Amino acid sequence: MENPTRKALKEQYKNRILTGGIYRIQCSGDKSYWLRASLDMQGSYNRFAFSKKTDSCPEICMLKAWKLYGADAFSFEIVEELEKKETQTQRQFSDDINTLLELWEEKLMEGGQ
């Protein structure tokens, strides 16, 4: 099997289907959570998994709970995903993701979750 060239890999990366959305990092120790938007859901999950594996808190706002309950108390949950359409610009996709975040923040505030 032939190794893909650097150019082919670069082209493949540029043409991948980009999936963004809303995710929640939750701490089971005190039931707190942090809602976040991402233009690259897989990348966000990978960063979170790396943080857990290396026991390095992913965000400063989580540090107190991270130190108190440990990395194993934290989980990553995809709340809603959104695929970037071929006709969308990066800016339009970003605006859609940010609007989605606002909707979820309102929804969770009303529901008390």
C-alpha positions as CSV (number, residue, x, y, z in Angstrom):
1,M,0.0,0.0,0.0
2,E,1.3,3.4,-1.0
3,N,1.9,6.0,1.7
4,P,-0.3,9.1,1.2
5,T,1.7,12.1,0.3
6,R,1.8,15.2,2.5
7,K,-0.2,17.1,-0.1
8,A,-2.9,14.4,-0.3
9,L,-3.1,14.4,3.5
10,K,-3.4,18.2,3.6
11,E,-6.2,18.1,1.0
12,Q,-8.0,15.3,2.9
13,Y,-7.8,17.4,6.1
14,K,-9.1,20.5,4.3
15,N,-12.0,18.6,2.8
16,R,-13.1,16.7,6.0
17,I,-16.6,17.3,7.3
18,L,-16.3,19.7,10.1
19,T,-18.6,19.0,13.1
20,G,-19.0,21.5,15.8
21,G,-21.5,21.9,18.5
22,I,-22.1,22.3,22.2
23,Y,-20.6,20.1,24.9
24,R,-20.6,20.0,28.7
25,I,-17.9,19.1,31.0
26,Q,-19.4,17.8,34.2
27,C,-18.0,17.2,37.7
28,S,-19.7,14.3,39.5
29,G,-18.3,15.4,42.8
30,D,-20.3,18.6,43.1
31,K,-22.6,18.3,40.1
32,S,-21.2,21.5,38.6
33,Y,-20.8,21.8,34.8
34,W,-19.3,24.0,32.2
35,L,-21.1,24.5,28.9
36,R,-18.9,25.2,25.9
37,A,-19.1,25.7,22.1
38,S,-16.7,24.2,19.7
39,L,-16.1,24.5,15.9
40,D,-14.3,21.1,16.1
41,M,-16.0,18.7,18.4
42,Q,-13.5,15.9,18.0
43,G,-10.6,18.3,18.7
44,S,-12.4,19.4,21.9
45,Y,-12.9,15.9,23.0
46,N,-9.3,15.0,22.3
47,R,-8.1,17.9,24.4
48,F,-10.3,16.9,27.3
49,A,-9.2,13.3,27.1
50,F,-5.6,14.4,27.1
51,S,-6.2,16.6,30.1
52,K,-7.7,13.7,32.0
53,K,-4.9,11.3,31.0
54,T,-2.2,13.7,32.1
55,D,-4.2,15.0,35.1
56,S,-3.9,18.6,33.9
57,C,-7.0,20.7,34.4
58,P,-8.4,21.8,31.0
59,E,-9.6,25.2,32.2
60,I,-8.6,27.5,35.1
61,C,-12.3,27.9,36.1
62,M,-12.4,24.1,36.8
63,L,-9.2,24.0,38.8
64,K,-10.7,24.1,42.3
65,A,-13.1,21.2,41.6
66,W,-10.4,19.3,39.6
67,K,-8.0,19.5,42.6
68,L,-10.8,18.5,45.1
69,Y,-12.4,15.6,43.2
70,G,-9.7,14.6,40.8
71,A,-9.7,14.0,37.0
72,D,-11.9,10.9,37.2
73,A,-14.8,12.9,38.5
74,F,-15.0,14.8,35.2
75,S,-16.8,13.7,32.1
76,F,-17.3,15.1,28.6
77,E,-20.8,15.1,27.2
78,I,-21.8,16.1,23.7
79,V,-25.0,18.1,24.1
80,E,-25.7,18.9,20.4
81,E,-23.7,18.6,17.2
82,L,-23.9,20.6,14.0
83,E,-22.2,19.9,10.7
84,K,-20.7,22.7,8.7
85,K,-22.5,23.0,5.4
86,E,-20.4,23.2,2.2
87,T,-21.9,26.6,1.4
88,Q,-21.2,28.1,4.9
89,T,-18.3,30.3,5.5
90,Q,-16.3,29.7,8.7
91,R,-17.8,32.9,10.1
92,Q,-21.4,31.7,9.4
93,F,-20.6,28.4,11.0
94,S,-19.1,30.1,14.1
95,D,-22.2,32.3,14.4
96,D,-24.5,29.3,14.2
97,I,-22.5,27.5,16.9
98,N,-22.6,30.6,19.2
99,T,-26.3,31.0,18.7
100,L,-26.7,27.3,19.6
101,L,-24.7,27.9,22.8
102,E,-27.0,30.8,23.8
103,L,-30.1,28.6,23.3
104,W,-28.6,25.8,25.4
105,E,-27.6,28.2,28.2
106,E,-31.1,29.5,28.3
107,K,-32.6,26.0,28.2
108,L,-30.4,24.7,31.0
109,M,-31.0,27.8,33.1
110,E,-34.8,27.3,32.8
111,G,-34.6,23.6,33.5
112,G,-32.2,24.0,36.4
113,Q,-29.9,21.2,35.2
